[in-house]
Amino acid sequence: MRRSTPGVLPAAVGGARVRRAVGLSGYGAEAGRAGAMVEKEEAGGGISEEEAAQYDRQIRLWGLEAQKRLRASRVLLVGLKGLGAEIAKNLILAGVKGLTMLDHEQVCLTCCSRDVIVKVDQICHKNSIKFFTGDVFGYHGYTFANLGEHEFVEEKTKVAKVSQGVEDGPDTKRAKLDSSETTMVKKKVVFCPVKEALEVDWSSEKAKAALKRTTSDYFLLQVLLKFRTDKGRDPSSDTYEEDSELLLQIRNDVLDSLGISPDLLPEDFVRYCFSEMAPVCAVVGGILAQEIVKALSQRDPPHNNFFFFDGMKGNGIVECLGPK
């Protein structure tokens, strides 16, 4: 499943007396990575007139109860480079109760490896804690979410049924939407762990058919995570020639191991994954913050499970990748 995301709409919403979390990824010398853990307290108590005026637009959009849940939430944000700064800004503007920021490069460098991301996600999944992670590599960025079994409500426009006795015709055979009336529909979606999402078996016929529709950024992420594991850092412009050659070799090795032609990821990808671009951090940080508040509020469908942003093309894609 995939759907395009035309833009970023930071929003505000929150939770009840349950522990929820957004796991963590580290951040390194070049890539802007960030993770967060969320704890929610009792959402009781009213909102003052001053708060109602400050968050008026959000309350009109999401409702008072959603804003009260967000207002009772505490967030731990790990990693404060470009992406982390954007997430922090959006969560503060959304109105969370507290935001604790952790920025220690040695710890985050350890946490940025694929193995640590997988381990943290497994701990969160086992304890029903919601997990998010994200990275920015040059013009490319991604987010991943594992919310376990996530329940949410979605606002739907009511369908007006045609009254009996109305003359037959093309208009009467189509259900009519009444934009003035809406209803809240409860839904549930199940997420898979990041390990399963990164270890898709592409040998089956179904997977081969899906491969044609899968964005190449998914395989680029695999290459960059392998580079980080091997070198203990991200590609650096200071060692551009050396890192470019290594990235191409890793591309061949990784895609061969997946049973996929290396041509799926054109060689020019190495030109666009060095350093971190501030506009890409702004977009990916806005999306990740938006997904966090959606998870807290349990309002609207979340991204399941990857979001990839291509700064060269200026578009984002949601990909649902995993064992099924």
KADAGI-V320119 format. One record per pair of residues at least 4 apart in sequence whose C-alpha atoms are under 7 Angstrom apart, sorted by sequence separation. I is the first residue (numbers start at 1). J is the second residue. D is the distance in whole Angstrom. If there is no record, write none. Layout:
BEGIN
I J D
I J D
END
This chain:
BEGIN
27 31 6
47 51 6
48 52 6
49 53 6
50 54 6
51 55 6
52 56 5
55 59 6
56 60 6
57 61 6
58 62 6
59 63 5
62 66 6
63 67 7
64 68 6
65 69 6
66 70 6
67 71 6
68 72 6
69 73 7
80 84 4
81 85 6
82 86 7
83 87 6
84 88 6
85 89 6
86 90 6
87 91 6
88 92 6
89 93 6
90 94 6
91 95 7
92 96 6
104 108 6
105 109 6
106 110 7
107 111 6
108 112 6
112 116 7
113 117 6
114 118 6
115 119 6
116 120 6
117 121 6
118 122 6
119 123 6
120 124 6
121 125 6
122 126 6
123 127 6
124 128 6
125 129 6
136 140 6
137 141 6
168 172 6
169 173 7
170 174 7
192 196 7
193 197 6
194 198 6
195 199 6
196 200 6
203 207 7
204 208 6
205 209 6
206 210 6
207 211 6
210 214 6
216 220 6
217 221 6
218 222 7
219 223 6
220 224 6
221 225 6
222 226 6
223 227 6
224 228 6
225 229 6
226 230 6
227 231 6
228 232 5
236 240 6
239 243 6
240 244 6
241 245 6
242 246 6
243 247 6
244 248 6
245 249 6
246 250 6
247 251 6
248 252 6
249 253 6
250 254 6
251 255 6
252 256 6
253 257 6
254 258 6
255 259 6
256 260 6
269 273 7
277 281 6
278 282 6
279 283 6
280 284 6
281 285 6
282 286 6
283 287 6
284 288 6
285 289 6
286 290 6
287 291 6
288 292 6
289 293 6
290 294 6
291 295 6
292 296 6
293 297 6
294 298 6
303 307 7
310 314 6
311 315 7
27 32 6
47 52 6
59 64 5
79 84 6
80 85 5
91 96 6
111 116 5
112 117 7
124 129 5
136 141 4
192 197 7
202 207 5
203 208 7
228 233 5
255 260 5
256 261 7
294 299 6
310 315 6
27 33 4
111 117 7
124 130 6
135 141 6
136 142 7
202 208 6
228 234 5
255 261 6
256 262 7
294 300 7
309 315 6
310 316 6
26 33 6
27 34 6
124 131 6
135 142 6
227 234 7
255 262 6
309 316 4
25 33 7
26 34 6
59 67 6
134 142 5
135 143 7
235 243 6
294 302 7
308 316 5
309 317 7
25 34 6
26 35 7
134 143 4
307 316 7
308 317 5
24 34 7
25 35 5
121 131 6
133 143 6
134 144 6
162 172 6
252 262 5
307 317 6
308 318 6
24 35 4
133 144 5
251 262 7
291 302 6
307 318 4
23 35 6
24 36 5
132 144 6
133 145 7
306 318 6
307 319 6
22 35 7
23 36 5
24 37 7
132 145 4
306 319 5
22 36 5
23 37 5
131 145 6
132 146 6
161 175 6
305 319 6
306 320 6
22 37 4
131 146 5
160 175 6
161 176 7
303 318 6
305 320 5
21 37 4
22 38 6
130 146 6
131 147 6
159 175 6
160 176 5
304 320 5
305 321 7
21 38 4
130 147 4
159 176 6
160 177 6
20 38 6
21 39 6
130 148 7
159 177 5
160 178 6
20 39 6
158 177 6
159 178 6
248 267 7
19 39 5
20 40 7
128 148 7
157 177 7
158 178 6
227 247 7
19 40 6
157 178 7
18 40 6
74 96 6
157 179 6
17 40 6
73 96 6
74 97 6
75 98 6
76 99 6
77 100 6
78 101 6
79 102 6
80 103 6
125 148 6
158 181 6
247 270 7
16 40 6
17 41 5
71 95 6
72 96 7
73 97 5
74 98 5
75 99 5
76 100 5
77 101 5
78 102 5
79 103 5
157 181 6
158 182 5
15 40 6
16 41 6
17 42 5
43 68 6
70 95 7
71 96 5
72 97 5
73 98 7
74 99 6
75 100 6
76 101 6
77 102 6
78 103 6
157 182 4
158 183 6
16 42 6
43 69 5
70 96 5
71 97 5
156 182 5
157 183 6
244 270 6
16 43 6
155 182 6
156 183 5
223 250 6
15 43 7
155 183 6
156 184 6
223 251 6
43 72 5
79 108 7
155 184 5
156 185 7
42 72 6
154 184 6
155 185 6
41 72 5
153 184 6
154 185 5
223 254 7
280 311 6
40 72 6
41 73 6
153 185 5
154 186 6
40 73 4
153 186 4
39 73 6
40 74 6
152 186 6
153 187 6
38 73 7
39 74 5
152 187 6
38 74 6
39 75 6
151 187 6
152 188 6
38 75 4
151 188 4
237 274 6
37 75 6
38 76 6
150 188 6
151 189 7
236 274 6
237 275 7
36 75 7
37 76 5
149 188 7
150 189 5
235 274 6
236 275 6
36 76 5
37 77 6
149 189 6
150 190 6
36 77 4
149 190 5
35 77 6
36 78 6
148 190 6
149 191 6
34 77 7
35 78 5
148 191 5
34 78 6
35 79 7
147 191 6
148 192 7
34 79 5
146 191 5
12 58 6
33 79 6
34 80 7
146 192 6
11 58 7
146 193 6
216 264 7
32 81 5
34 83 6
216 265 6
32 82 5
33 83 6
34 84 5
32 83 5
33 84 6
14 66 6
26 78 7
27 79 6
32 84 7
13 66 5
14 67 6
16 69 6
26 79 6
83 136 7
13 67 5
14 68 7
15 69 4
24 78 7
12 67 6
14 69 4
15 70 6
13 69 6
14 70 3
202 258 7
13 70 4
14 71 6
202 259 7
12 70 7
14 72 7
15 73 7
14 73 6
122 193 7
121 193 7
121 194 7
118 194 6
118 195 6
10 90 6
28 108 7
27 108 5
28 109 5
12 94 4
26 108 4
27 109 6
11 94 6
12 95 7
26 109 6
28 112 7
26 111 4
27 112 6
25 111 6
26 112 4
25 112 5
217 308 7
25 117 6
24 117 7
23 120 7
35 132 6
23 121 7
35 133 5
34 133 7
35 134 7
34 134 6
23 124 7
33 134 6
34 135 7
33 135 4
32 135 6
33 136 6
31 135 6
32 136 5
31 136 5
31 137 5
23 130 7
21 129 5
22 130 5
23 131 4
24 132 7
25 133 5
20 129 5
21 130 4
22 131 4
23 132 5
24 133 6
25 134 7
19 129 7
20 130 6
21 131 6
22 132 5
23 133 7
114 225 6
113 225 7
191 304 7
191 305 7
113 228 6
114 229 7
113 229 6
200 322 6
200 323 6
197 321 5
197 322 4
196 322 6
197 323 7
196 323 6
192 322 7
139 272 6
140 273 6
138 272 6
139 273 6
138 273 4
137 273 5
138 274 5
137 274 6
138 275 5
137 275 6
138 276 4
139 277 6
137 276 6
138 277 5
141 280 7
136 276 6
139 280 6
142 284 7
141 284 6
136 281 6
143 288 7
153 298 6
154 299 6
152 298 4
153 299 5
154 300 5
151 298 7
152 299 5
153 300 6
154 301 7
152 300 6
152 301 7
145 304 7
146 305 7
145 305 5
144 305 6
145 306 7
144 306 5
143 306 6
144 307 6
142 306 7
143 307 5
142 307 5
143 308 7
142 308 4
141 308 6
142 309 6
141 309 5
140 309 6
141 310 7
140 310 5
139 310 6
140 311 6
139 311 5
139 312 6
86 281 7
82 278 6
86 282 6
90 286 6
83 281 5
87 285 5
91 289 6
82 281 6
83 282 7
86 285 5
87 286 6
90 289 6
86 286 6
83 284 7
84 285 7
87 288 7
83 285 5
87 289 5
31 234 6
29 233 7
30 234 6
28 233 6
29 234 7
30 235 7
28 234 7
30 236 6
70 296 7
70 297 7
69 297 7
66 297 5
31 275 6
32 276 6
30 275 5
31 276 6
30 276 6
8 283 7
10 286 6
8 286 6
8 287 6
10 289 7
11 290 6
14 293 6
10 290 5
13 293 5
9 290 7
12 293 6
13 294 7
15 296 5
11 293 7
14 296 4
15 297 6
13 296 6
14 297 4
13 297 5
6 315 7
6 316 7
5 316 5
4 316 6
5 317 6
4 317 5
3 317 6
4 318 6
2 317 6
3 318 5
2 318 5
2 319 5
1 319 6
2 320 6
1 320 5
END
